[in-house]
């Protein structure tokens, strides 16, 4: 059993002989400056003490403090009040006097201020009033930067300020005496006049005067030193006088020294140690005849010590309490996710460490929350007690699961070791530690879950293919976040086979739906980042990142001009007719439907609006709609229909393809592709003016011309030498009809 031990002299010092180190020795108690009263109690059997009392110096290079040494008769149990003087403040306007009576410097408007006087040091018996002083050592006078021969502290009469021969000073400050304070300096009538401050008095040096209106435009004088009686001040233009020292009638072997001490005051008390010491019981002590034995009890024990000095004996007791060493509590080990925190709970209040022995205390409580851990870590706990350490610390291990390094290979839920970390990436994983998705959010994601549907073939939404991996995250009310959607290279190749225009992952877009069955408020989101395996840190796994306003269901697909995957319509068709294409669609019901807008594309990517149709508002009845596109074109034509609600919400139809291949065209271009020239052939139904427009792939007008067509076949020669290679649209407007032809130019 470990035993709590103490050095007994540390417990008994105040009642017996504080600080004693041996028999028949002298013990000295030292008191330094603290700025407040200190006390010392005369030990048993001590009837005489030797004291060394030193006053403080004046501020700056002020007068040195005085010193008094003497012996003084005392009675055991007497309480002595100790005042140790402080050095005066530096040369500055209104600089304070030193603690215990030093006079303040006077106020000063210019560069010649005085300093504070030094404080006295003294011993007071049977009270704290000035009348209770039995030994006093005077403080030195404050200094002045011009007339600086300050008075030293100490002596039965404190030191006077000696002349510097300055004609502005009539009389210089004097030191305190045994019956009155020192006199403050006076000025000649010619210069440095001032209003006198209160004179020095019992225990207090005079304060410096100032600012003098006709002495360098405002000088200030130094303060007098504190003492039995304080020293006079330096008026406004000189140093202060020193305070006097004093000893009471009980003092013997008195020695006064004037101008002895520099800095703060100091006071020591020396007295005799006992001639004999006896402790009992002695069996558990290192020695029974010295003042400071080492005790090693096995149970709480009260010891009695008897000391003898000059035939006087005194006894006292002290008790050593033995505390039972605590038993360290225990805590269960845990397994956590990579990068997560663990909440460890001990069986009792505990001190927590990272080392089995020594080390820094990291917590004191029943529970402890670890920082985010990236590797398995062991902590150590011991019982928190009243100073007695336990025999050993108990370990508790936090096992950290490895970070996920794969994505789900099949449909799964995020029921695994999810890592939630606000303002950083949070990983949602399935039971086998494969990633479902990742989210960056400033919100707490503890209530969020995710699932992934992995399909064996490419799915279609009304004829448009999308990635065979769909992620759903809920609930949708968590606010804005960045979502990372993963996919394998094999899945990307499957989508490529169904969408030949897709050649690079940067051509992918994302459509967000409210519901997992790809219904409800679709929204297209353009990815903010495209990640390769080097960036996902997962072999053969790519990802896109999207900033979403809320959580829901996310699909990846070829970016058809930033358009969403189509919503469900009852039916929609586009039928080639002799003079154009009839776009028709039906709805089963409508809610708050404002209107429909129809868009056309020749490549499935770039769309232009060709018309709009008013909606039916709100109805549960089916409706049929039609818009005729007077387009003369041979080949596939792509259409889409956007339905607008009154509140601005938009629902989009699937892509509609009108296959007009083989239709006889009123207009044709040969050859196509062309190099330097091609020929437009137009079969006009009557004579008239035709307008011809050439547009680039962005729809910008390159050239505009007008021609007169005769009824029947007409030809227009088109020159391309000055036109860059690319795909152009030739638009012909004639007799209220419009034909758009594609012309490929290759130089």
TORBADREN-913473 format. One record per residue (C-alpha): x, y, z; residue in three letters; residue number from 1. Coordinates in steps of 0.5 Angstrom, whole numbers, plus 500, padded with zeros to 3 digits. Layout:
residues N
X,Y,Z,Ala,NUM
...
//
This chain:
residues 747
500,500,500,Unk,1
503,507,498,Unk,2
503,512,504,Unk,3
502,519,504,Unk,4
508,522,507,Unk,5
510,529,510,Unk,6
516,533,513,Unk,7
513,534,520,Unk,8
516,541,520,Unk,9
512,544,515,Unk,10
506,542,519,Unk,11
509,545,525,Unk,12
513,551,523,Unk,13
508,556,525,Unk,14
506,553,532,Unk,15
513,552,533,Unk,16
520,554,530,Unk,17
518,556,523,Unk,18
524,554,518,Unk,19
529,551,524,Unk,20
534,547,521,Unk,21
538,544,527,Unk,22
539,544,534,Unk,23
542,550,538,Unk,24
542,554,531,Unk,25
540,561,529,Unk,26
533,562,525,Unk,27
532,568,521,Unk,28
525,570,518,Unk,29
526,575,512,Unk,30
521,579,510,Unk,31
521,583,503,Unk,32
517,588,500,Unk,33
510,586,498,Unk,34
506,593,499,Unk,35
502,591,505,Unk,36
502,589,512,Unk,37
505,582,514,Unk,38
505,579,521,Unk,39
510,574,525,Unk,40
508,571,531,Unk,41
513,570,537,Unk,42
515,562,538,Unk,43
514,559,544,Unk,44
520,560,549,Unk,45
523,566,545,Unk,46
524,572,549,Unk,47
529,576,545,Unk,48
530,577,537,Unk,49
535,581,533,Unk,50
532,585,528,Unk,51
535,588,522,Unk,52
531,594,519,Unk,53
532,597,512,Unk,54
528,603,509,Unk,55
527,604,502,Unk,56
531,608,497,Unk,57
528,615,494,Unk,58
525,614,486,Unk,59
530,614,481,Unk,60
537,616,484,Unk,61
534,618,490,Unk,62
537,618,497,Unk,63
539,611,500,Unk,64
534,608,505,Unk,65
537,608,513,Unk,66
538,602,517,Unk,67
537,600,524,Unk,68
540,594,528,Unk,69
538,592,535,Unk,70
535,587,540,Unk,71
528,587,542,Unk,72
525,584,548,Unk,73
519,580,546,Unk,74
514,575,549,Unk,75
512,568,546,Unk,76
505,569,542,Unk,77
506,576,541,Unk,78
504,578,534,Unk,79
509,583,530,Unk,80
506,587,524,Unk,81
511,588,519,Unk,82
511,594,514,Unk,83
517,593,509,Unk,84
518,600,505,Unk,85
517,601,497,Unk,86
522,605,493,Unk,87
519,611,491,Unk,88
516,612,484,Unk,89
521,614,478,Unk,90
522,622,476,Unk,91
515,623,473,Unk,92
509,628,474,Unk,93
505,626,480,Unk,94
510,620,481,Unk,95
508,616,487,Unk,96
512,616,494,Unk,97
514,609,496,Unk,98
509,604,500,Unk,99
509,606,508,Unk,100
510,614,508,Unk,101
514,616,502,Unk,102
512,623,499,Unk,103
509,624,492,Unk,104
513,628,487,Unk,105
509,634,485,Unk,106
505,635,478,Unk,107
510,637,472,Unk,108
508,640,466,Unk,109
515,640,462,Unk,110
521,636,462,Unk,111
524,636,469,Unk,112
519,632,474,Unk,113
521,630,481,Unk,114
521,623,484,Unk,115
517,620,489,Unk,116
520,619,496,Unk,117
522,612,499,Unk,118
518,609,504,Unk,119
520,607,511,Unk,120
520,600,514,Unk,121
518,598,521,Unk,122
515,593,526,Unk,123
509,595,530,Unk,124
507,591,536,Unk,125
500,591,539,Unk,126
497,594,533,Unk,127
498,597,527,Unk,128
498,605,528,Unk,129
504,609,528,Unk,130
504,610,535,Unk,131
505,602,535,Unk,132
512,602,532,Unk,133
518,600,536,Unk,134
523,600,530,Unk,135
523,604,524,Unk,136
528,605,519,Unk,137
527,612,515,Unk,138
526,612,507,Unk,139
531,616,502,Unk,140
528,623,499,Unk,141
526,623,492,Unk,142
531,626,486,Unk,143
530,631,481,Unk,144
534,632,475,Unk,145
537,638,476,Unk,146
538,640,483,Unk,147
539,633,486,Unk,148
543,632,492,Unk,149
537,628,496,Unk,150
537,627,503,Unk,151
539,620,505,Unk,152
534,616,510,Unk,153
536,614,517,Unk,154
539,616,523,Unk,155
536,620,529,Unk,156
535,626,524,Unk,157
534,624,517,Unk,158
539,627,511,Unk,159
538,634,509,Unk,160
538,636,501,Unk,161
545,639,500,Unk,162
546,646,496,Unk,163
547,645,488,Unk,164
548,653,488,Unk,165
542,654,484,Unk,166
540,661,485,Unk,167
532,660,485,Unk,168
532,656,491,Unk,169
532,659,498,Unk,170
532,654,503,Unk,171
533,646,501,Unk,172
529,640,504,Unk,173
531,638,511,Unk,174
530,631,514,Unk,175
525,628,519,Unk,176
527,629,527,Unk,177
525,625,533,Unk,178
520,630,534,Unk,179
518,633,527,Unk,180
518,632,520,Unk,181
523,635,516,Unk,182
522,642,512,Unk,183
520,643,505,Unk,184
525,647,500,Unk,185
523,654,499,Unk,186
524,659,493,Unk,187
527,665,492,Unk,188
522,671,490,Unk,189
525,671,483,Unk,190
523,664,480,Unk,191
520,658,482,Unk,192
515,660,486,Unk,193
510,655,488,Unk,194
504,654,493,Unk,195
507,650,499,Unk,196
504,643,500,Unk,197
502,640,507,Unk,198
509,639,511,Unk,199
512,632,513,Unk,200
509,629,519,Unk,201
509,623,523,Unk,202
511,617,519,Unk,203
509,621,512,Unk,204
514,625,508,Unk,205
512,631,505,Unk,206
509,631,497,Unk,207
513,635,492,Unk,208
510,642,490,Unk,209
508,644,482,Unk,210
507,646,477,Unk,211
511,652,478,Unk,212
508,657,473,Unk,213
515,661,473,Unk,214
520,655,473,Unk,215
521,652,466,Unk,216
514,653,465,Unk,217
512,648,470,Unk,218
517,644,474,Unk,219
515,639,479,Unk,220
519,637,486,Unk,221
521,631,489,Unk,222
517,628,495,Unk,223
520,627,502,Unk,224
522,620,505,Unk,225
518,616,510,Unk,226
520,615,517,Unk,227
519,616,524,Unk,228
518,623,522,Unk,229
518,624,514,Unk,230
523,628,510,Unk,231
521,635,507,Unk,232
519,636,500,Unk,233
523,639,494,Unk,234
518,644,493,Unk,235
518,645,485,Unk,236
525,645,483,Unk,237
529,640,488,Unk,238
530,633,491,Unk,239
527,631,498,Unk,240
529,630,505,Unk,241
530,623,508,Unk,242
526,620,514,Unk,243
528,619,521,Unk,244
529,612,524,Unk,245
527,610,531,Unk,246
527,605,536,Unk,247
523,604,542,Unk,248
525,603,550,Unk,249
525,595,549,Unk,250
531,596,544,Unk,251
538,594,546,Unk,252
545,594,542,Unk,253
542,599,537,Unk,254
546,601,531,Unk,255
543,607,526,Unk,256
546,607,519,Unk,257
544,613,515,Unk,258
544,612,507,Unk,259
545,604,507,Unk,260
540,601,503,Unk,261
538,601,495,Unk,262
532,599,492,Unk,263
526,597,496,Unk,264
526,596,504,Unk,265
528,589,507,Unk,266
527,586,514,Unk,267
530,580,518,Unk,268
528,577,525,Unk,269
533,572,528,Unk,270
532,568,534,Unk,271
535,562,538,Unk,272
532,555,536,Unk,273
531,550,541,Unk,274
536,546,545,Unk,275
532,540,545,Unk,276
527,536,541,Unk,277
523,530,543,Unk,278
518,527,538,Unk,279
513,521,540,Unk,280
511,516,538,Unk,281
517,515,534,Unk,282
517,508,531,Unk,283
514,511,524,Unk,284
519,517,524,Unk,285
526,518,521,Unk,286
528,521,528,Unk,287
525,523,534,Unk,288
530,528,536,Unk,289
530,533,530,Unk,290
525,538,528,Unk,291
524,536,521,Unk,292
523,528,521,Unk,293
520,524,516,Unk,294
514,520,518,Unk,295
512,514,514,Unk,296
505,512,518,Unk,297
501,506,515,Unk,298
495,509,518,Unk,299
493,516,521,Unk,300
497,518,527,Unk,301
498,524,531,Unk,302
505,526,533,Unk,303
507,530,540,Unk,304
513,534,539,Unk,305
516,537,546,Unk,306
522,543,545,Unk,307
526,546,550,Unk,308
530,553,550,Unk,309
533,556,556,Unk,310
529,552,561,Unk,311
523,553,557,Unk,312
519,547,555,Unk,313
513,547,550,Unk,314
509,542,547,Unk,315
504,541,541,Unk,316
501,536,536,Unk,317
500,535,529,Unk,318
496,529,525,Unk,319
498,526,519,Unk,320
492,523,515,Unk,321
494,517,511,Unk,322
489,516,505,Unk,323
487,510,502,Unk,324
490,509,495,Unk,325
485,510,490,Unk,326
483,504,485,Unk,327
483,506,478,Unk,328
476,506,474,Unk,329
475,502,468,Unk,330
472,504,461,Unk,331
470,500,455,Unk,332
474,500,449,Unk,333
470,502,442,Unk,334
470,502,435,Unk,335
469,508,431,Unk,336
469,511,424,Unk,337
476,513,421,Unk,338
476,521,422,Unk,339
471,521,428,Unk,340
470,522,435,Unk,341
469,517,441,Unk,342
466,519,447,Unk,343
469,514,453,Unk,344
465,513,459,Unk,345
469,511,466,Unk,346
466,507,471,Unk,347
468,513,476,Unk,348
471,520,476,Unk,349
477,519,473,Unk,350
484,523,470,Unk,351
485,522,463,Unk,352
492,521,460,Unk,353
495,519,453,Unk,354
501,515,457,Unk,355
501,509,462,Unk,356
506,513,466,Unk,357
507,521,467,Unk,358
505,525,461,Unk,359
500,531,461,Unk,360
493,531,464,Unk,361
488,531,458,Unk,362
481,531,462,Unk,363
478,530,469,Unk,364
471,527,469,Unk,365
467,521,468,Unk,366
467,522,461,Unk,367
472,524,455,Unk,368
471,526,448,Unk,369
477,524,444,Unk,370
479,529,438,Unk,371
478,526,431,Unk,372
482,520,430,Unk,373
485,517,424,Unk,374
489,511,427,Unk,375
487,506,433,Unk,376
489,510,440,Unk,377
490,508,447,Unk,378
488,512,453,Unk,379
490,511,460,Unk,380
485,513,466,Unk,381
487,513,474,Unk,382
482,515,480,Unk,383
482,522,481,Unk,384
483,523,489,Unk,385
486,527,495,Unk,386
493,527,493,Unk,387
495,520,493,Unk,388
496,517,486,Unk,389
493,510,484,Unk,390
498,504,484,Unk,391
497,504,476,Unk,392
493,507,470,Unk,393
488,502,466,Unk,394
488,503,459,Unk,395
482,504,454,Unk,396
483,503,447,Unk,397
479,506,441,Unk,398
479,502,435,Unk,399
479,506,428,Unk,400
476,503,422,Unk,401
480,504,416,Unk,402
478,509,411,Unk,403
473,507,405,Unk,404
477,505,399,Unk,405
471,503,394,Unk,406
464,505,392,Unk,407
458,500,393,Unk,408
458,495,388,Unk,409
450,494,389,Unk,410
444,497,391,Unk,411
445,499,398,Unk,412
443,503,404,Unk,413
448,508,408,Unk,414
448,503,415,Unk,415
455,503,416,Unk,416
461,507,419,Unk,417
458,514,417,Unk,418
463,519,418,Unk,419
459,526,420,Unk,420
464,532,420,Unk,421
461,539,419,Unk,422
464,544,415,Unk,423
468,538,412,Unk,424
467,532,407,Unk,425
462,527,411,Unk,426
462,520,408,Unk,427
456,515,408,Unk,428
458,508,407,Unk,429
454,501,407,Unk,430
455,496,412,Unk,431
462,493,408,Unk,432
465,500,408,Unk,433
464,502,401,Unk,434
462,509,400,Unk,435
455,511,398,Unk,436
456,518,397,Unk,437
460,524,400,Unk,438
457,531,403,Unk,439
460,537,404,Unk,440
456,541,409,Unk,441
456,546,414,Unk,442
450,543,418,Unk,443
450,537,422,Unk,444
449,531,418,Unk,445
447,526,424,Unk,446
440,525,422,Unk,447
442,524,414,Unk,448
442,518,411,Unk,449
443,516,403,Unk,450
442,510,399,Unk,451
444,508,392,Unk,452
441,504,386,Unk,453
446,500,382,Unk,454
443,497,376,Unk,455
446,492,371,Unk,456
444,496,365,Unk,457
443,503,362,Unk,458
436,505,364,Unk,459
432,510,360,Unk,460
427,516,362,Unk,461
423,517,356,Unk,462
428,515,351,Unk,463
434,519,354,Unk,464
439,514,358,Unk,465
442,516,364,Unk,466
448,513,369,Unk,467
446,506,372,Unk,468
447,509,379,Unk,469
442,513,382,Unk,470
443,516,389,Unk,471
438,519,394,Unk,472
439,523,400,Unk,473
434,525,405,Unk,474
431,528,409,Unk,475
431,534,403,Unk,476
430,540,409,Unk,477
438,540,411,Unk,478
439,546,406,Unk,479
445,547,401,Unk,480
451,542,401,Unk,481
456,540,396,Unk,482
454,532,394,Unk,483
460,528,391,Unk,484
456,523,386,Unk,485
461,517,384,Unk,486
461,512,378,Unk,487
466,507,375,Unk,488
469,507,369,Unk,489
465,501,367,Unk,490
459,504,368,Unk,491
461,510,364,Unk,492
462,506,358,Unk,493
455,503,359,Unk,494
452,510,358,Unk,495
457,512,352,Unk,496
454,506,349,Unk,497
447,508,349,Unk,498
449,516,348,Unk,499
455,516,343,Unk,500
456,523,343,Unk,501
459,522,350,Unk,502
466,522,350,Unk,503
469,525,356,Unk,504
466,525,364,Unk,505
466,533,363,Unk,506
460,532,358,Unk,507
456,529,364,Unk,508
450,533,367,Unk,509
446,532,373,Unk,510
438,532,374,Unk,511
435,532,381,Unk,512
428,530,383,Unk,513
424,530,389,Unk,514
423,523,389,Unk,515
427,516,388,Unk,516
422,514,382,Unk,517
425,520,378,Unk,518
419,525,379,Unk,519
417,531,382,Unk,520
420,538,381,Unk,521
426,536,376,Unk,522
432,541,376,Unk,523
438,541,372,Unk,524
445,542,376,Unk,525
452,543,372,Unk,526
457,540,376,Unk,527
462,544,379,Unk,528
468,539,379,Unk,529
470,533,375,Unk,530
474,528,379,Unk,531
479,522,377,Unk,532
481,516,381,Unk,533
487,520,383,Unk,534
482,525,386,Unk,535
477,520,389,Unk,536
483,516,392,Unk,537
479,510,389,Unk,538
482,505,383,Unk,539
478,506,377,Unk,540
472,510,381,Unk,541
470,517,378,Unk,542
466,523,381,Unk,543
462,529,380,Unk,544
461,534,385,Unk,545
455,539,385,Unk,546
452,544,389,Unk,547
445,543,391,Unk,548
440,547,395,Unk,549
437,541,398,Unk,550
438,533,398,Unk,551
433,529,394,Unk,552
435,524,388,Unk,553
441,525,383,Unk,554
442,522,376,Unk,555
448,523,372,Unk,556
447,523,364,Unk,557
449,526,358,Unk,558
449,534,358,Unk,559
444,536,353,Unk,560
445,543,353,Unk,561
444,544,361,Unk,562
437,541,360,Unk,563
434,536,365,Unk,564
432,529,364,Unk,565
424,529,362,Unk,566
418,529,366,Unk,567
412,524,365,Unk,568
407,526,359,Unk,569
401,522,357,Unk,570
404,522,350,Unk,571
408,526,345,Unk,572
409,525,338,Unk,573
412,529,332,Unk,574
410,527,325,Unk,575
413,529,319,Unk,576
408,532,314,Unk,577
409,535,307,Unk,578
410,542,309,Unk,579
413,541,316,Unk,580
412,537,323,Unk,581
406,537,327,Unk,582
408,537,334,Unk,583
403,534,339,Unk,584
402,532,346,Unk,585
397,530,351,Unk,586
396,530,359,Unk,587
392,526,363,Unk,588
391,532,368,Unk,589
394,539,370,Unk,590
395,543,376,Unk,591
396,551,375,Unk,592
398,550,368,Unk,593
400,557,365,Unk,594
403,555,358,Unk,595
407,550,354,Unk,596
413,552,350,Unk,597
416,548,344,Unk,598
423,548,343,Unk,599
427,545,336,Unk,600
434,542,335,Unk,601
437,539,329,Unk,602
443,536,333,Unk,603
440,534,340,Unk,604
444,539,344,Unk,605
443,546,341,Unk,606
435,548,342,Unk,607
431,554,340,Unk,608
424,556,342,Unk,609
419,555,336,Unk,610
412,557,339,Unk,611
408,557,345,Unk,612
401,554,347,Unk,613
396,556,353,Unk,614
395,551,358,Unk,615
389,549,361,Unk,616
390,552,368,Unk,617
387,547,373,Unk,618
383,541,371,Unk,619
382,533,372,Unk,620
380,532,365,Unk,621
385,530,359,Unk,622
387,535,354,Unk,623
391,535,347,Unk,624
395,540,344,Unk,625
398,541,338,Unk,626
404,546,335,Unk,627
405,546,327,Unk,628
413,547,325,Unk,629
413,549,318,Unk,630
420,546,317,Unk,631
423,543,311,Unk,632
428,538,313,Unk,633
430,531,311,Unk,634
433,528,317,Unk,635
432,527,324,Unk,636
429,533,328,Unk,637
429,534,336,Unk,638
423,537,340,Unk,639
422,538,347,Unk,640
416,541,351,Unk,641
417,545,357,Unk,642
410,546,361,Unk,643
410,553,366,Unk,644
406,553,372,Unk,645
403,560,374,Unk,646
409,560,380,Unk,647
414,559,375,Unk,648
416,552,376,Unk,649
417,548,370,Unk,650
416,541,368,Unk,651
420,538,362,Unk,652
418,533,357,Unk,653
422,527,354,Unk,654
426,528,347,Unk,655
421,527,341,Unk,656
424,525,335,Unk,657
421,527,328,Unk,658
424,522,323,Unk,659
424,526,316,Unk,660
429,522,312,Unk,661
427,521,305,Unk,662
422,527,305,Unk,663
423,531,298,Unk,664
425,538,300,Unk,665
424,544,297,Unk,666
431,546,298,Unk,667
437,542,297,Unk,668
445,544,298,Unk,669
450,540,294,Unk,670
455,538,295,Unk,671
455,537,303,Unk,672
460,537,306,Unk,673
463,543,301,Unk,674
470,546,301,Unk,675
470,552,297,Unk,676
463,553,294,Unk,677
456,549,294,Unk,678
450,550,290,Unk,679
443,552,293,Unk,680
437,548,289,Unk,681
430,551,291,Unk,682
424,549,287,Unk,683
419,555,288,Unk,684
412,554,287,Unk,685
411,561,284,Unk,686
415,567,282,Unk,687
418,572,288,Unk,688
423,575,293,Unk,689
427,570,297,Unk,690
431,572,303,Unk,691
437,567,305,Unk,692
441,567,311,Unk,693
447,564,313,Unk,694
448,563,321,Unk,695
454,560,325,Unk,696
453,554,330,Unk,697
452,559,335,Unk,698
446,562,331,Unk,699
450,568,330,Unk,700
448,572,323,Unk,701
454,571,318,Unk,702
451,573,311,Unk,703
444,576,309,Unk,704
442,576,301,Unk,705
436,577,297,Unk,706
434,573,290,Unk,707
429,573,285,Unk,708
426,566,284,Unk,709
422,564,278,Unk,710
417,559,279,Unk,711
420,552,278,Unk,712
428,550,280,Unk,713
432,556,282,Unk,714
440,555,284,Unk,715
444,560,288,Unk,716
452,559,288,Unk,717
455,560,295,Unk,718
462,561,296,Unk,719
466,559,302,Unk,720
473,561,301,Unk,721
473,566,306,Unk,722
469,562,311,Unk,723
472,558,317,Unk,724
471,551,317,Unk,725
465,549,321,Unk,726
457,547,321,Unk,727
453,553,318,Unk,728
445,553,318,Unk,729
442,556,311,Unk,730
436,559,312,Unk,731
431,560,306,Unk,732
425,564,307,Unk,733
420,564,301,Unk,734
412,565,300,Unk,735
411,565,308,Unk,736
415,558,309,Unk,737
422,557,312,Unk,738
427,552,310,Unk,739
433,551,315,Unk,740
439,547,311,Unk,741
445,544,315,Unk,742
452,546,311,Unk,743
459,543,313,Unk,744
465,547,311,Unk,745
471,543,311,Unk,746
478,547,308,Unk,747
//
